[in-house]
Each structure stands twice: as structure tokens, then as C-alpha cells.
Amino acid sequence: RLAWEHAVDSHSQSGRRRPGLMTGHLLLGVISEPECAGGLILRRLNVDLALADSILRFELLHGRVVPGHEDQILDLWDRPHTSEAFHTMELSLGEAERFSSTYPIGTEHILLAMLSVPIGMGWRTLGYFGVGYDDALSARDEIWALLRLTE
């Protein structure tokens, strides 16, 4: 939830009015929580979080919206989302439920959901850093294995 709230904040502060929350905003939310699982996964994969943050902010400020795309805005939690961001949040719920039906959506779920469908600014930016779904999933599993300590 903190990552999503940061995404909402970055949407309102992105300098250029966007039609809704984009996957770039969602990825900014993940990056803003480097001590959460999504941030740990990205750091494990050697992503320079400060550079990723700068690139995303640059994209959000200077990127061009595909004509007609602003018509594909969907409401989620009383906020407008692009169809890609909406789909990412739907998939992140599925990622969270695979772990536990009572587990909330975490940054790792948003990250994995974003990587599972090759669309959107977030996916393209992660690809720029060489991050793919399988690598992120393996890094998540390595981190989660640490939680199973026996002492």
C-alpha cells in the first residue's frame, strides 16, 4: 500500500499532467521502498535505484502519450489508472494470493505483475536494466528463503 500511495503522490507531482496513474508511477512506488521486498529484489539484481528513479521521472515528464490512449482510463481505489497500470494492479493481487489468501499486495507483487506482461513504461524501464520476470522471481525466492531460518 505504501508503494501505491507513493505512486499516487508521484502522479500528482510528475510535472506534466498524465491521464492517470501509469506503470511508471507504480515502479516509482516500488523503488521508493528500497527496504521492502520489491526494492530488495531490484537491489539483488544490481539495479541502480537512483538512476532508475531519475529515468522514470524523465520519462514521466517528457514521454508522449499515445493518441487515443487517454480514453482507456479505469478507476481503481478512486484514482484514474491507465489500462496497463490497472492490469498490473489486478495481476499483483493474483501474485499476492498465490502466497496467501490473506497476504496484502506488496512491492514484490507489483514488481512481478509489472514484469509478467510486456507492456507499459515500468516494464520497458525494467528491461533497460536487464530485469526480467524469471530473474525477479528467482531473486524473490532467494530473499524469501532467508525468512525460513531455523534459529
C-alpha positions as a Markdown table, in Angstrom:
| # | Residue | x | y | z |
|---|---|---|---|---|
| 1 | Arg | 0.0 | 0.0 | 0.0 |
| 2 | Leu | 2.9 | 2.4 | 0.7 |
| 3 | Ala | 4.2 | 1.9 | -2.8 |
| 4 | Trp | 0.8 | 2.6 | -4.3 |
| 5 | Glu | 0.5 | 5.7 | -2.2 |
| 6 | His | 3.9 | 6.9 | -3.4 |
| 7 | Ala | 2.8 | 6.2 | -6.9 |
| 8 | Val | -0.3 | 8.4 | -6.3 |
| 9 | Asp | 2.0 | 11.2 | -4.9 |
| 10 | Ser | 4.4 | 10.9 | -7.8 |
| 11 | His | 1.5 | 11.1 | -10.3 |
| 12 | Ser | 0.3 | 14.4 | -8.8 |
| 13 | Gln | 3.9 | 15.8 | -8.7 |
| 14 | Ser | 5.2 | 14.5 | -12.0 |
| 15 | Gly | 5.3 | 18.0 | -13.5 |
| 16 | Arg | 3.2 | 17.1 | -16.5 |
| 17 | Arg | -0.5 | 16.1 | -16.3 |
| 18 | Arg | -0.9 | 12.5 | -17.1 |
| 19 | Pro | -4.2 | 10.8 | -17.9 |
| 20 | Gly | -3.9 | 8.5 | -14.9 |
| 21 | Leu | -1.5 | 6.5 | -12.8 |
| 22 | Met | 0.9 | 4.7 | -15.1 |
| 23 | Thr | 3.1 | 1.7 | -14.6 |
| 24 | Gly | 6.0 | 4.2 | -14.3 |
| 25 | His | 4.3 | 5.7 | -11.3 |
| 26 | Leu | 3.9 | 2.2 | -9.8 |
| 27 | Leu | 7.5 | 1.4 | -10.4 |
| 28 | Leu | 8.5 | 4.7 | -8.7 |
| 29 | Gly | 6.4 | 3.5 | -5.8 |
| 30 | Val | 8.4 | 0.2 | -5.6 |
| 31 | Ile | 11.7 | 2.0 | -5.9 |
| 32 | Ser | 10.7 | 4.4 | -3.2 |
| 33 | Glu | 10.6 | 1.5 | -0.7 |
| 34 | Pro | 14.1 | 0.0 | -1.0 |
| 35 | Glu | 13.8 | -1.9 | 2.2 |
| 36 | Cys | 10.6 | -3.7 | 1.1 |
| 37 | Ala | 10.7 | -6.9 | -0.9 |
| 38 | Gly | 10.4 | -5.2 | -4.4 |
| 39 | Gly | 13.3 | -2.9 | -3.6 |
| 40 | Leu | 15.4 | -5.7 | -2.2 |
| 41 | Ile | 14.7 | -7.8 | -5.4 |
| 42 | Leu | 15.8 | -4.9 | -7.6 |
| 43 | Arg | 18.9 | -4.3 | -5.5 |
| 44 | Arg | 19.7 | -8.0 | -5.6 |
| 45 | Leu | 19.6 | -7.7 | -9.4 |
| 46 | Asn | 22.0 | -4.8 | -9.2 |
| 47 | Val | 19.6 | -2.2 | -10.3 |
| 48 | Asp | 20.8 | 1.3 | -9.6 |
| 49 | Leu | 17.6 | 2.6 | -7.8 |
| 50 | Ala | 18.7 | 6.3 | -8.0 |
| 51 | Leu | 19.3 | 6.0 | -11.8 |
| 52 | Ala | 16.0 | 4.1 | -12.3 |
| 53 | Asp | 14.2 | 6.8 | -10.3 |
| 54 | Ser | 15.7 | 9.6 | -12.5 |
| 55 | Ile | 14.9 | 7.7 | -15.7 |
| 56 | Leu | 11.3 | 7.2 | -14.7 |
| 57 | Arg | 10.9 | 10.8 | -13.7 |
| 58 | Phe | 12.4 | 11.9 | -17.0 |
| 59 | Glu | 10.0 | 9.5 | -18.9 |
| 60 | Leu | 7.0 | 10.8 | -17.0 |
| 61 | Leu | 8.0 | 14.4 | -17.6 |
| 62 | His | 8.9 | 14.2 | -21.3 |
| 63 | Gly | 7.2 | 11.0 | -22.6 |
| 64 | Arg | 4.4 | 11.3 | -25.1 |
| 65 | Val | 1.0 | 9.7 | -24.6 |
| 66 | Val | -0.1 | 7.5 | -27.5 |
| 67 | Pro | -3.0 | 9.3 | -29.2 |
| 68 | Gly | -6.4 | 7.8 | -28.1 |
| 69 | His | -4.8 | 6.2 | -25.1 |
| 70 | Glu | -6.2 | 8.7 | -22.7 |
| 71 | Asp | -9.6 | 7.2 | -23.4 |
| 72 | Gln | -8.5 | 3.9 | -21.8 |
| 73 | Ile | -8.6 | 5.2 | -18.2 |
| 74 | Leu | -10.0 | 3.0 | -15.5 |
| 75 | Asp | -10.9 | 3.8 | -11.9 |
| 76 | Leu | -9.2 | 1.9 | -9.1 |
| 77 | Trp | -9.5 | 3.0 | -5.4 |
| 78 | Asp | -10.9 | 6.3 | -6.5 |
| 79 | Arg | -7.9 | 7.1 | -8.7 |
| 80 | Pro | -7.6 | 7.1 | -12.5 |
| 81 | His | -5.2 | 4.4 | -13.9 |
| 82 | Thr | -4.1 | 3.7 | -17.4 |
| 83 | Ser | -5.2 | 0.3 | -18.6 |
| 84 | Glu | -1.7 | -1.1 | -18.1 |
| 85 | Ala | -1.5 | 0.2 | -14.5 |
| 86 | Phe | -4.9 | -1.2 | -13.8 |
| 87 | His | -4.0 | -4.6 | -15.2 |
| 88 | Thr | -0.7 | -4.6 | -13.2 |
| 89 | Met | -2.6 | -4.0 | -10.0 |
| 90 | Glu | -5.1 | -6.8 | -10.9 |
| 91 | Leu | -2.1 | -9.1 | -11.5 |
| 92 | Ser | -0.4 | -8.0 | -8.3 |
| 93 | Leu | -3.4 | -9.2 | -6.4 |
| 94 | Gly | -3.1 | -12.6 | -8.0 |
| 95 | Glu | 0.6 | -12.7 | -7.2 |
| 96 | Ala | -0.2 | -11.9 | -3.5 |
| 97 | Glu | -2.9 | -14.5 | -3.3 |
| 98 | Arg | -0.6 | -17.2 | -4.7 |
| 99 | Phe | 1.4 | -16.7 | -1.5 |
| 100 | Ser | -1.5 | -16.5 | 0.9 |
| 101 | Ser | -5.2 | -15.5 | 0.5 |
| 102 | Thr | -4.8 | -13.1 | 3.4 |
| 103 | Tyr | -1.4 | -11.6 | 2.4 |
| 104 | Pro | -1.7 | -8.0 | 1.3 |
| 105 | Ile | -0.2 | -6.7 | -2.0 |
| 106 | Gly | 3.4 | -5.9 | -1.5 |
| 107 | Thr | 6.1 | -4.3 | -3.6 |
| 108 | Glu | 7.3 | -7.7 | -4.8 |
| 109 | His | 3.8 | -8.5 | -6.2 |
| 110 | Ile | 3.6 | -5.2 | -8.0 |
| 111 | Leu | 7.1 | -5.7 | -9.5 |
| 112 | Leu | 6.4 | -9.3 | -10.6 |
| 113 | Ala | 3.0 | -8.3 | -12.0 |
| 114 | Met | 4.6 | -5.5 | -14.0 |
| 115 | Leu | 7.2 | -7.9 | -15.4 |
| 116 | Ser | 4.6 | -10.6 | -16.3 |
| 117 | Val | 3.1 | -8.6 | -19.2 |
| 118 | Pro | 5.4 | -6.9 | -21.7 |
| 119 | Ile | 3.6 | -3.6 | -21.8 |
| 120 | Gly | 4.0 | -0.2 | -20.2 |
| 121 | Met | 6.6 | 2.2 | -19.1 |
| 122 | Gly | 7.5 | 0.2 | -16.0 |
| 123 | Trp | 8.2 | -3.0 | -18.0 |
| 124 | Arg | 10.3 | -1.1 | -20.5 |
| 125 | Thr | 12.3 | 0.6 | -17.8 |
| 126 | Leu | 13.0 | -2.6 | -16.0 |
| 127 | Gly | 14.0 | -4.1 | -19.4 |
| 128 | Tyr | 16.5 | -1.3 | -19.8 |
| 129 | Phe | 18.2 | -2.5 | -16.6 |
| 130 | Gly | 18.1 | -6.1 | -17.8 |
| 131 | Val | 15.4 | -7.2 | -15.3 |
| 132 | Gly | 13.0 | -9.9 | -16.5 |
| 133 | Tyr | 10.3 | -11.9 | -14.7 |
| 134 | Asp | 12.3 | -15.1 | -14.2 |
| 135 | Asp | 15.2 | -13.2 | -12.7 |
| 136 | Ala | 13.0 | -11.2 | -10.4 |
| 137 | Leu | 11.1 | -14.4 | -9.3 |
| 138 | Ser | 14.4 | -16.2 | -8.6 |
| 139 | Ala | 15.6 | -13.2 | -6.5 |
| 140 | Arg | 12.3 | -13.1 | -4.6 |
| 141 | Asp | 12.6 | -16.8 | -3.9 |
| 142 | Glu | 16.2 | -16.3 | -2.6 |
| 143 | Ile | 15.1 | -13.5 | -0.3 |
| 144 | Trp | 12.1 | -15.4 | 0.9 |
| 145 | Ala | 14.3 | -18.4 | 1.7 |
| 146 | Leu | 16.1 | -16.2 | 4.2 |
| 147 | Leu | 12.8 | -15.9 | 6.1 |
| 148 | Arg | 12.8 | -19.6 | 6.8 |
| 149 | Leu | 15.7 | -19.5 | 9.2 |
| 150 | Thr | 15.5 | -22.2 | 11.9 |
| 151 | Glu | 17.1 | -20.5 | 14.8 |
